[in-house]
Amino acid sequence: MNNIFDRIRAILNKQFRFSLDQIQPEAEFEHELGIDSREFFELINEFESAFDIEINAEEATTLVTIQDAINYIETKTITCD
């Protein structure tokens, strides 16, 4: 999990300039980090590229926190191996 979290932190830091302290597993993309819907779907595209996975729109709506994204990416990358 740490590798996935580290990569997500790097994406969020690069794309949105969040400090690494702000990027915690329990942080909510919209409410705590202030990512709007357009930015969120750009972020989903970044996740897809970084982890070589596909995330459909319905599945993306279940990703509320960073931990949700970690868990989701973990299951997608395990099934792809």
N, CA, C and O atoms as CSV, one atom per row, in Angstrom:
chain,resi,resn,atom,element,x,y,z
A,1,MET,N,N,0.810,-1.193,0.000
A,1,MET,CA,C,0.000,0.000,0.000
A,1,MET,C,C,0.857,1.262,0.000
A,1,MET,O,O,0.511,2.240,-0.663
A,2,ASN,N,N,1.948,1.255,0.720
A,2,ASN,CA,C,2.774,2.455,0.817
A,2,ASN,C,C,3.208,2.974,-0.539
A,2,ASN,O,O,3.226,4.184,-0.765
A,3,ASN,N,N,3.559,2.069,-1.450
A,3,ASN,CA,C,3.977,2.488,-2.774
A,3,ASN,C,C,2.841,3.219,-3.493
A,3,ASN,O,O,3.075,4.246,-4.131
A,4,ILE,N,N,1.623,2.702,-3.398
A,4,ILE,CA,C,0.467,3.344,-4.015
A,4,ILE,C,C,0.226,4.701,-3.367
A,4,ILE,O,O,0.022,5.692,-4.068
A,5,PHE,N,N,0.246,4.757,-2.049
A,5,PHE,CA,C,0.034,6.020,-1.341
A,5,PHE,C,C,1.100,7.036,-1.726
A,5,PHE,O,O,0.790,8.202,-1.967
A,6,ASP,N,N,2.341,6.603,-1.784
A,6,ASP,CA,C,3.428,7.506,-2.156
A,6,ASP,C,C,3.234,8.067,-3.560
A,6,ASP,O,O,3.480,9.248,-3.805
A,7,ARG,N,N,2.796,7.222,-4.468
A,7,ARG,CA,C,2.572,7.673,-5.848
A,7,ARG,C,C,1.385,8.629,-5.922
A,7,ARG,O,O,1.433,9.617,-6.655
A,8,ILE,N,N,0.323,8.346,-5.172
A,8,ILE,CA,C,-0.827,9.260,-5.124
A,8,ILE,C,C,-0.405,10.599,-4.536
A,8,ILE,O,O,-0.782,11.653,-5.049
A,9,ARG,N,N,0.364,10.558,-3.477
A,9,ARG,CA,C,0.860,11.811,-2.856
A,9,ARG,C,C,1.664,12.623,-3.863
A,9,ARG,O,O,1.511,13.841,-3.949
A,10,ALA,N,N,2.512,11.954,-4.616
A,10,ALA,CA,C,3.336,12.652,-5.606
A,10,ALA,C,C,2.464,13.286,-6.691
A,10,ALA,O,O,2.724,14.411,-7.116
A,11,ILE,N,N,1.438,12.572,-7.137
A,11,ILE,CA,C,0.518,13.112,-8.152
A,11,ILE,C,C,-0.203,14.333,-7.604
A,11,ILE,O,O,-0.261,15.370,-8.265
A,12,LEU,N,N,-0.755,14.218,-6.395
A,12,LEU,CA,C,-1.487,15.335,-5.791
A,12,LEU,C,C,-0.571,16.532,-5.539
A,12,LEU,O,O,-0.971,17.680,-5.736
A,13,ASN,N,N,0.642,16.263,-5.110
A,13,ASN,CA,C,1.608,17.324,-4.861
A,13,ASN,C,C,1.974,18.040,-6.155
A,13,ASN,O,O,2.037,19.268,-6.195
A,14,LYS,N,N,2.216,17.272,-7.209
A,14,LYS,CA,C,2.610,17.859,-8.492
A,14,LYS,C,C,1.444,18.588,-9.153
A,14,LYS,O,O,1.599,19.722,-9.608
A,15,GLN,N,N,0.278,17.944,-9.209
A,15,GLN,CA,C,-0.849,18.501,-9.955
A,15,GLN,C,C,-1.544,19.653,-9.228
A,15,GLN,O,O,-1.988,20.610,-9.863
A,16,PHE,N,N,-1.639,19.563,-7.897
A,16,PHE,CA,C,-2.396,20.562,-7.149
A,16,PHE,C,C,-1.551,21.370,-6.172
A,16,PHE,O,O,-2.053,22.283,-5.516
A,17,ARG,N,N,-0.272,21.035,-6.079
A,17,ARG,CA,C,0.641,21.756,-5.195
A,17,ARG,C,C,0.257,21.663,-3.712
A,17,ARG,O,O,0.533,22.574,-2.933
A,18,PHE,N,N,-0.385,20.543,-3.333
A,18,PHE,CA,C,-0.679,20.324,-1.920
A,18,PHE,C,C,0.626,19.982,-1.219
A,18,PHE,O,O,1.505,19.336,-1.790
A,19,SER,N,N,0.740,20.429,0.037
A,19,SER,CA,C,1.905,20.004,0.806
A,19,SER,C,C,1.703,18.533,1.164
A,19,SER,O,O,0.572,18.060,1.271
A,20,LEU,N,N,2.784,17.835,1.343
A,20,LEU,CA,C,2.689,16.404,1.650
A,20,LEU,C,C,1.944,16.164,2.961
A,20,LEU,O,O,1.316,15.119,3.129
A,21,ASP,N,N,2.005,17.117,3.891
A,21,ASP,CA,C,1.282,16.985,5.161
A,21,ASP,C,C,-0.237,16.982,4.961
A,21,ASP,O,O,-0.957,16.346,5.731
A,22,GLN,N,N,-0.725,17.681,3.946
A,22,GLN,CA,C,-2.159,17.730,3.665
A,22,GLN,C,C,-2.678,16.420,3.095
A,22,GLN,O,O,-3.866,16.117,3.197
A,23,ILE,N,N,-1.799,15.657,2.504
A,23,ILE,CA,C,-2.201,14.454,1.777
A,23,ILE,C,C,-2.104,13.252,2.709
A,23,ILE,O,O,-1.063,12.604,2.809
A,24,GLN,N,N,-3.203,12.974,3.381
A,24,GLN,CA,C,-3.297,11.856,4.313
A,24,GLN,C,C,-4.377,10.889,3.817
A,24,GLN,O,O,-5.305,11.315,3.129
A,25,PRO,N,N,-4.276,9.606,4.148
A,25,PRO,CA,C,-5.243,8.635,3.643
A,25,PRO,C,C,-6.706,8.991,3.918
A,25,PRO,O,O,-7.575,8.705,3.093
A,26,GLU,N,N,-6.981,9.602,5.053
A,26,GLU,CA,C,-8.373,9.894,5.404
A,26,GLU,C,C,-8.903,11.184,4.762
A,26,GLU,O,O,-10.090,11.484,4.887
A,27,ALA,N,N,-8.053,11.940,4.088
A,27,ALA,CA,C,-8.474,13.200,3.461
A,27,ALA,C,C,-9.455,12.941,2.325
A,27,ALA,O,O,-9.247,12.058,1.493
A,28,GLU,N,N,-10.530,13.728,2.308
A,28,GLU,CA,C,-11.529,13.634,1.246
A,28,GLU,C,C,-11.132,14.557,0.104
A,28,GLU,O,O,-10.758,15.709,0.322
A,29,PHE,N,N,-11.216,14.041,-1.108
A,29,PHE,CA,C,-10.821,14.824,-2.277
A,29,PHE,C,C,-11.588,16.138,-2.363
A,29,PHE,O,O,-10.986,17.198,-2.537
A,30,GLU,N,N,-12.907,16.076,-2.242
A,30,GLU,CA,C,-13.724,17.276,-2.423
A,30,GLU,C,C,-13.744,18.158,-1.183
A,30,GLU,O,O,-13.405,19.339,-1.261
A,31,HIS,N,N,-14.136,17.604,-0.045
A,31,HIS,CA,C,-14.370,18.430,1.135
A,31,HIS,C,C,-13.103,18.936,1.821
A,31,HIS,O,O,-13.052,20.085,2.260
A,32,GLU,N,N,-12.096,18.099,1.913
A,32,GLU,CA,C,-10.888,18.523,2.620
A,32,GLU,C,C,-9.822,19.115,1.694
A,32,GLU,O,O,-9.115,20.053,2.061
A,33,LEU,N,N,-9.722,18.553,0.496
A,33,LEU,CA,C,-8.692,19.045,-0.421
A,33,LEU,C,C,-9.243,20.076,-1.408
A,33,LEU,O,O,-8.476,20.754,-2.091
A,34,GLY,N,N,-10.572,20.194,-1.483
A,34,GLY,CA,C,-11.186,21.210,-2.338
A,34,GLY,C,C,-11.090,20.936,-3.828
A,34,GLY,O,O,-11.114,21.864,-4.636
A,35,ILE,N,N,-10.982,19.664,-4.193
A,35,ILE,CA,C,-10.889,19.299,-5.606
A,35,ILE,C,C,-12.298,19.274,-6.185
A,35,ILE,O,O,-13.163,18.547,-5.696
A,36,ASP,N,N,-12.530,20.078,-7.239
A,36,ASP,CA,C,-13.862,20.103,-7.848
A,36,ASP,C,C,-14.028,18.933,-8.826
A,36,ASP,O,O,-13.083,18.180,-9.062
A,37,SER,N,N,-15.214,18.786,-9.385
A,37,SER,CA,C,-15.503,17.613,-10.214
A,37,SER,C,C,-14.627,17.549,-11.465
A,37,SER,O,O,-14.195,16.464,-11.853
A,38,ARG,N,N,-14.360,18.678,-12.095
A,38,ARG,CA,C,-13.495,18.681,-13.270
A,38,ARG,C,C,-12.079,18.245,-12.890
A,38,ARG,O,O,-11.472,17.414,-13.566
A,39,GLU,N,N,-11.570,18.809,-11.814
A,39,GLU,CA,C,-10.227,18.452,-11.347
A,39,GLU,C,C,-10.165,16.983,-10.928
A,39,GLU,O,O,-9.158,16.306,-11.136
A,40,PHE,N,N,-11.264,16.504,-10.334
A,40,PHE,CA,C,-11.294,15.116,-9.885
A,40,PHE,C,C,-11.156,14.166,-11.069
A,40,PHE,O,O,-10.406,13.192,-11.002
A,41,PHE,N,N,-11.874,14.444,-12.149
A,41,PHE,CA,C,-11.767,13.549,-13.297
A,41,PHE,C,C,-10.419,13.677,-14.001
A,41,PHE,O,O,-9.964,12.720,-14.628
A,42,GLU,N,N,-9.779,14.825,-13.913
A,42,GLU,CA,C,-8.400,14.942,-14.381
A,42,GLU,C,C,-7.482,14.081,-13.511
A,42,GLU,O,O,-6.562,13.430,-14.005
A,43,LEU,N,N,-7.751,14.095,-12.219
A,43,LEU,CA,C,-6.977,13.279,-11.284
A,43,LEU,C,C,-7.168,11.793,-11.570
A,43,LEU,O,O,-6.213,11.018,-11.532
A,44,ILE,N,N,-8.403,11.403,-11.855
A,44,ILE,CA,C,-8.676,10.004,-12.216
A,44,ILE,C,C,-7.852,9.620,-13.441
A,44,ILE,O,O,-7.285,8.528,-13.487
A,45,ASN,N,N,-7.780,10.502,-14.426
A,45,ASN,CA,C,-6.957,10.228,-15.612
A,45,ASN,C,C,-5.486,10.054,-15.239
A,45,ASN,O,O,-4.793,9.201,-15.793
A,46,GLU,N,N,-5.023,10.864,-14.302
A,46,GLU,CA,C,-3.641,10.730,-13.825
A,46,GLU,C,C,-3.424,9.371,-13.156
A,46,GLU,O,O,-2.408,8.715,-13.384
A,47,PHE,N,N,-4.387,8.956,-12.329
A,47,PHE,CA,C,-4.301,7.649,-11.678
A,47,PHE,C,C,-4.275,6.531,-12.716
A,47,PHE,O,O,-3.502,5.580,-12.601
A,48,GLU,N,N,-5.127,6.657,-13.727
A,48,GLU,CA,C,-5.174,5.626,-14.775
A,48,GLU,C,C,-3.817,5.508,-15.470
A,48,GLU,O,O,-3.335,4.401,-15.712
A,49,SER,N,N,-3.217,6.623,-15.784
A,49,SER,CA,C,-1.909,6.606,-16.451
A,49,SER,C,C,-0.814,6.077,-15.528
A,49,SER,O,O,-0.001,5.243,-15.926
A,50,ALA,N,N,-0.804,6.569,-14.306
A,50,ALA,CA,C,0.259,6.202,-13.368
A,50,ALA,C,C,0.230,4.730,-12.989
A,50,ALA,O,O,1.276,4.112,-12.791
A,51,PHE,N,N,-0.972,4.171,-12.887
A,51,PHE,CA,C,-1.090,2.792,-12.418
A,51,PHE,C,C,-1.494,1.821,-13.526
A,51,PHE,O,O,-1.694,0.634,-13.268
A,52,ASP,N,N,-1.613,2.317,-14.747
A,52,ASP,CA,C,-1.973,1.502,-15.906
A,52,ASP,C,C,-3.257,0.701,-15.656
A,52,ASP,O,O,-3.298,-0.517,-15.830
A,53,ILE,N,N,-4.299,1.428,-15.243
A,53,ILE,CA,C,-5.608,0.834,-14.978
A,53,ILE,C,C,-6.675,1.689,-15.653
A,53,ILE,O,O,-6.400,2.791,-16.126
A,54,GLU,N,N,-7.901,1.157,-15.688
A,54,GLU,CA,C,-9.044,1.929,-16.160
A,54,GLU,C,C,-10.024,2.088,-15.013
A,54,GLU,O,O,-10.320,1.130,-14.299
A,55,ILE,N,N,-10.523,3.300,-14.841
A,55,ILE,CA,C,-11.503,3.590,-13.797
A,55,ILE,C,C,-12.723,4.180,-14.500
A,55,ILE,O,O,-12.657,5.285,-15.039
A,56,ASN,N,N,-13.848,3.437,-14.495
A,56,ASN,CA,C,-15.026,3.992,-15.157
A,56,ASN,C,C,-15.685,5.038,-14.261
A,56,ASN,O,O,-15.409,5.104,-13.063
A,57,ALA,N,N,-16.548,5.843,-14.845
A,57,ALA,CA,C,-17.159,6.973,-14.132
A,57,ALA,C,C,-17.928,6.527,-12.898
A,57,ALA,O,O,-17.877,7.189,-11.862
A,58,GLU,N,N,-18.636,5.415,-13.001
A,58,GLU,CA,C,-19.412,4.925,-11.852
A,58,GLU,C,C,-18.493,4.538,-10.697
A,58,GLU,O,O,-18.774,4.860,-9.543
A,59,GLU,N,N,-17.407,3.855,-11.004
A,59,GLU,CA,C,-16.446,3.468,-9.970
A,59,GLU,C,C,-15.766,4.697,-9.378
A,59,GLU,O,O,-15.495,4.738,-8.178
A,60,ALA,N,N,-15.490,5.692,-10.205
A,60,ALA,CA,C,-14.818,6.899,-9.733
A,60,ALA,C,C,-15.628,7.610,-8.654
A,60,ALA,O,O,-15.055,8.215,-7.747
A,61,THR,N,N,-16.951,7.543,-8.744
A,61,THR,CA,C,-17.787,8.228,-7.756
A,61,THR,C,C,-17.676,7.603,-6.372
A,61,THR,O,O,-18.078,8.223,-5.388
A,62,THR,N,N,-17.141,6.395,-6.274
A,62,THR,CA,C,-16.975,5.749,-4.973
A,62,THR,C,C,-15.669,6.153,-4.295
A,62,THR,O,O,-15.434,5.808,-3.137
A,63,LEU,N,N,-14.827,6.879,-5.014
A,63,LEU,CA,C,-13.526,7.281,-4.480
A,63,LEU,C,C,-13.667,8.639,-3.797
A,63,LEU,O,O,-13.479,9.684,-4.420
A,64,VAL,N,N,-13.996,8.607,-2.526
A,64,VAL,CA,C,-14.240,9.831,-1.758
A,64,VAL,C,C,-12.975,10.291,-1.045
A,64,VAL,O,O,-12.662,11.481,-1.017
A,65,THR,N,N,-12.255,9.337,-0.471
A,65,THR,CA,C,-11.029,9.665,0.262
A,65,THR,C,C,-9.816,9.104,-0.479
A,65,THR,O,O,-9.939,8.293,-1.397
A,66,ILE,N,N,-8.664,9.557,-0.055
A,66,ILE,CA,C,-7.427,9.013,-0.622
A,66,ILE,C,C,-7.342,7.522,-0.322
A,66,ILE,O,O,-6.878,6.749,-1.160
A,67,GLN,N,N,-7.787,7.109,0.867
A,67,GLN,CA,C,-7.761,5.688,1.209
A,67,GLN,C,C,-8.645,4.881,0.269
A,67,GLN,O,O,-8.291,3.765,-0.110
A,68,ASP,N,N,-9.796,5.438,-0.111
A,68,ASP,CA,C,-10.657,4.762,-1.088
A,68,ASP,C,C,-9.885,4.531,-2.387
A,68,ASP,O,O,-9.957,3.450,-2.973
A,69,ALA,N,N,-9.155,5.540,-2.829
A,69,ALA,CA,C,-8.371,5.418,-4.060
A,69,ALA,C,C,-7.270,4.375,-3.899
A,69,ALA,O,O,-7.025,3.584,-4.809
A,70,ILE,N,N,-6.613,4.372,-2.754
A,70,ILE,CA,C,-5.559,3.382,-2.493
A,70,ILE,C,C,-6.141,1.974,-2.575
A,70,ILE,O,O,-5.594,1.107,-3.256
A,71,ASN,N,N,-7.251,1.752,-1.878
A,71,ASN,CA,C,-7.878,0.425,-1.868
A,71,ASN,C,C,-8.304,0.005,-3.272
A,71,ASN,O,O,-8.086,-1.135,-3.682
A,72,TYR,N,N,-8.908,0.929,-3.999
A,72,TYR,CA,C,-9.378,0.635,-5.356
A,72,TYR,C,C,-8.204,0.286,-6.268
A,72,TYR,O,O,-8.232,-0.727,-6.967
A,73,ILE,N,N,-7.184,1.122,-6.258
A,73,ILE,CA,C,-6.022,0.897,-7.121
A,73,ILE,C,C,-5.332,-0.403,-6.745
A,73,ILE,O,O,-4.858,-1.135,-7.614
A,74,GLU,N,N,-5.278,-0.687,-5.464
A,74,GLU,CA,C,-4.669,-1.932,-4.996
A,74,GLU,C,C,-5.394,-3.142,-5.598
A,74,GLU,O,O,-4.747,-4.069,-6.084
A,75,THR,N,N,-6.720,-3.137,-5.569
A,75,THR,CA,C,-7.473,-4.276,-6.115
A,75,THR,C,C,-7.342,-4.354,-7.629
A,75,THR,O,O,-7.269,-5.452,-8.182
A,76,LYS,N,N,-7.310,-3.214,-8.309
A,76,LYS,CA,C,-7.168,-3.217,-9.778
A,76,LYS,C,C,-5.789,-3.687,-10.203
A,76,LYS,O,O,-5.664,-4.407,-11.193
A,77,THR,N,N,-4.755,-3.297,-9.479
A,77,THR,CA,C,-3.414,-3.690,-9.883
A,77,THR,C,C,-3.126,-5.144,-9.528
A,77,THR,O,O,-2.333,-5.801,-10.203
A,78,ILE,N,N,-3.766,-5.650,-8.471
A,78,ILE,CA,C,-3.587,-7.060,-8.115
A,78,ILE,C,C,-4.242,-7.944,-9.168
A,78,ILE,O,O,-3.663,-8.953,-9.571
A,79,THR,N,N,-5.451,-7.577,-9.624
A,79,THR,CA,C,-6.151,-8.397,-10.610
A,79,THR,C,C,-5.520,-8.308,-11.977
A,79,THR,O,O,-5.748,-9.178,-12.817
A,80,CYS,N,N,-4.724,-7.269,-12.223
A,80,CYS,CA,C,-4.063,-7.113,-13.513
A,80,CYS,C,C,-2.745,-7.873,-13.588
A,80,CYS,O,O,-2.213,-8.078,-14.679
A,81,ASP,N,N,-2.212,-8.292,-12.445
A,81,ASP,CA,C,-0.914,-8.988,-12.430
A,81,ASP,C,C,-1.010,-10.403,-12.915
A,81,ASP,O,O,-0.004,-11.111,-12.959
